[in-house]
Amino acid sequence: MKLITGNANTQLAIDIAKIAGIDLCETLVTRFADNEIWVEIKENIRGEDVFLIQSTCNPANDNLMELLILADACKRASAGRITTVMPYYGYARQDRKPAGRSPITAKLVANMIEAAGVDRVLTMDLHAGQIQGFFDIPVDNLYAQPLFVKDLLTNPMVENGRAIIISPDAGGVPRARAIAKQLNLDIAIIDKRRDRANESEAMNVIGDVLGKQCIIVDDIIDTGGTLVKAAKALENEGAEDVQAYITHGVLSNDGAKRMEHSAMSRLVITDTIPTKENRVLRILSVANMFAEAIRRVHHDESISVLFDKAEYIP
């Protein structure tokens, strides 16, 4: 087995390799003078089970091209099997046609990954589950839910019995309900709507949050604007405290700083995308989950045990 990484999230790749007890394959990923990507794998990988660790986060296009070129290099080096480990799958939010003459870029990315010679994809919390069906190769979609549940079980908000799980929109209700069920908590929903054209978006809280300690759960935070509004809406409804647990911290346009000046006391994300902690921001690592998933894929074992159990989380 060989582990190879691009430049998207080298620290996570290092952590995964350390847990797996395998050194990262020596690989050169650099740029020509005109910014074209150049890749050279320095070790023999003929017949090896290769795992390419690369999130396609910002800069999404550069990181995606690195992944595709690395996969092509592995294929031409006669790798036995190529699995892309994409903790964060960029372009996942473009999973349908929201208007006429618009693309379905998540499907295009899937086509490109397959064309590059990839045999399997391992990812986490796809924004849209149907993206698994965009591929004609196996796709294993891990969930951060067991990681969050284990952390929440030690959270004083949950221990005192006054917590409530919040879905930031109707689409996130299944996720919120699953976490709430494991913690034996109630849920509330934030309904976003515009009552009239050209009016600002209104946040309506469905459920009783008065005096409650609210925990928002979601799969992705980008600029953080919607989350800031949601936290303010909960505060206006009498919430005592607001925290959030979100898998992918994109945090574009100073999103991390925006969280520091919001009504939230804490934002917990994972390290699927590299970022730094601040006064509000806390990071949980998914390295153990991916290391175990890689081991199981390599040995042709089931990975479904990772979907809802925390035994592989430190």
N, C-alpha and C positions, 0 to 999 in steps of 0.2 A: 504494500500500500504506500502511496505517495501523496503528500499534502502540498499543494501549491497555492500561493496567494498573489494577488495583484496589489495595487496600491490603495484600494478603497478603504480597507479596515484592517491594517496590518496587525494592530494590537490584539484584536479578537482572534485573528488567525494564529498568532503566537500563543495566546492562551489556550486555544483549542488543541494545538499541537502539543503543548506542555501536558495537558490533561490526558491526551491520547498516548503520551509517551513516545511520540514520533517527531523527529526533526523536520522542519519545513524544507522542502526540496529547494536547492539553490537555483534561483531563477533571476534573470535580469529583465526588468521591465523599465524601459527608458523611452526617450523621445529623440527624434531626429531634429535638425535645426528648424524644419518647417512644421514641427509639432506632431508629425506622424509617429505612431506608437511602434516601438521595436521590442520584440520579446525573444529571449533565448533561454531555454531550459538547460541548465548546466549538468544535469545528471541523466543517467540512462533510465528511461521509464518504459522501455519495451515490455509489453505484456503486463504492466502494473495496473492495479486498481487506483486510478487517480481521482483525487477530490480537489476541485478548484474552488477556493474560498474567496468570494468577491461579492460584496453588496453593490448594487447599482444605484447608489445614492449620489448626491451632489459632489462633483460634477457628473451628472448621470450619463451623459453621452460618452465622456472619456472613460468612465468606469465600465460601461457596457462594452465599448470597443476593446478595452483591455481583456475583458472576459472572453469575448468572441475570438480574439487573436490568440489568447492562451489556449483555448479549446482547440483551435485549428493546429497550433503547434503540437499539442499532445496527440492529436489524431495522426499528424504526419510523422510523429515519433513512435507510432505503433503502440500507443497505450492500449491496455486490454479493455478497460472500461473507463469512461469519463463521467463523473458526477459533478455538477455545479452546485456548490453550497452558497446559496444566495440568501443570507439572513434577511436582507431587505430587497424586495423585487420592485425596482423602479418602473415607472409607467403603469403600475397596477391600477391606478385610478382612472385610466383611460381604457376601461373594459367594455364599453358599449358606445353606440352612436347617440350622443345627446341632441344632435341636430343634423339636418341634412348636410351631405358632403363633408362629414367629419370622419376621422379615422378611428379604428379600434387598435390603438398602438400597443396595448398589452398583448394582443394576438400577434402583431407584427414582431414584437420582441421574442415571443415564443417560437415563431418560425425561424428567426435568425439564430437563436440558441440551438435549435435542432439542426439547422443547416451547417453550423460550425462543427458538428460531430458529437454533441453531448448525448449521453445515453440515459441520464437520470437527473432530476432536479430536486434539491433539498432546500426548503425555504421555511419562512415563519410568518404566520398571521397575514396571509394574502388579503389585500383589501377587498377583493371579490373572490369568493371560493370557486366560482365557475372558471377562473383562469386555469385551474388544473385541467379542465377540458379543452383548453386551447392547445395543449400539447398532445402529441401522439407517442410520447415516452412517459414513463412513470414520474409522477410528481408527489413528493412527500411534504405536506404542509404541517409543520409543527405549530404549537400554540404556546403563547406566553402565560396562559391562564394558570397552570400549576405553579409557575414561578411567582405570579402575583398573589395567588391564594396563600402560598406558604409565607410570604412576607406579610400579608394582611393579618394572618393568624397571630402575629406578634405585635400588631399595630394597636396601641391603646384605644383607638377609635372603635375597633371591632370588639376588643375585650370588654369594654364597658357597656356593650349592648345598645348603644345609641347611634350606631352607624347605619347608613342606608346607601345602597349601590345606585348610581345614576347612569342612565344611558343618555348620551348627548343628542341622540336622534332616534327615530323609529327603527332605522336599520340596525342599530346596535343593541336592540332589546335582547336577542338571543344570547349575545355575549354577556350582557349584564345579568340576565336571568341565571345563566350557568354559574357565574361567580357567586351571585347571591345565594343560590341553592347550596353551594358547598360551605358557605359561611353562615347559613341560616339567617339571612337578612332579607329585608324588603327591598323593592326597587321603586324608583321614580324615573320619569322620562321627561326630557326637555323637547318640546315641540317648537320647531323653528318655522315661522311663517311671515309672509308679508300680507297684511290685510288689504292694502290697496297698492296700485302701481306707483312706483317712485317713492314709496315709503321705506324707511329703514327696517331691517329684519327684527322681528319681535321674538323674544324668548319666553315661552309659556311653560311653566313647570306643572307636570301632571303627576300628582302625588303629594303627600304631606311631608315637608322637610322642616317644619317649624321645630327649632331646638335640636335638630339632627346634625350629625357629623357626616357630611356627604363625600362619597368616593366615586368620582367619575371614571368610567373605564371605556377605553377606545383602542383602536388599532394604530392610529396615526395622528400625529400633531404636526402641522406644517408651520404656518406663520404664528399660530396660536390665537388669532383674533377671535375665532368662534369660541374657543375654550375660555378666554377671558370674559366674554359676554355671558357664557353659561354660568361661570362662577359668580358673576355679579347678579344674575337672575336668581340663583339659589340664595345668595346673601340677602337679596331683597325679600325673599319669601321666608326669611327667618332662620336660615341655616346657621348653625353655630360655627361650623368650620367646613372648609372645602379642600379636598385633596384630589389628585388624579393619578391613575395608573394607565399608562399608554405604551404600547409596544415600541413603535417606531418614532423616534424623536428627530424628525426632519428639521424643525426649528429654523425655517428660512427667515430672512430679513429681520435679524435680531430677535427671533422668537424666544430665545432663552432669557434675554433681558426683559422682554415683555412679561414673562411669567413672574419675575421678581416684583413687578409693580401691579400685580393682579390681586384679586380677592383670595387666591389660593395660598394655603400655607405650605403645600408641598406638591411637587410633580415628580412622579417616579416613572422612569423610562428604562428601556434595555439598551445594551450596547450593540444592537444590530447596525446602528449608524454611529460613527465616532463623534463624541461630543464631550464637553467638560461639565463637571458639576458646578453649581453655584449655590447661593443661599437657599434657594427653593428646590433646585433640581438635584435629584438623586438617581443613581444608575445601578441597575441590577444586571449581572452578566448572564448571557445565554450560552457561554462557552461550554459548560458541563452538558447541557442538553444537546448541543450540536456534536460534541465529542462522542457522546453515547450513541447518537443517531448515526454518525459516521461508522462507528464500530459495528453497529447492527447491520447497516447496509453492506459493509464489507464482508460480514459473515453470513449474509443472506438470512438475517433474523428479522422478526417483526419489530416495527418501531411504534406500533399503536399504543404500547405501554407508556410511551412518553406523552401521549395526548392529554392525560388527565391525572397523572401521578407525579409527585414531587420527589420521589426517592433518588433521582439523579441530579438533584439541585443541592448545592452545598448550604 
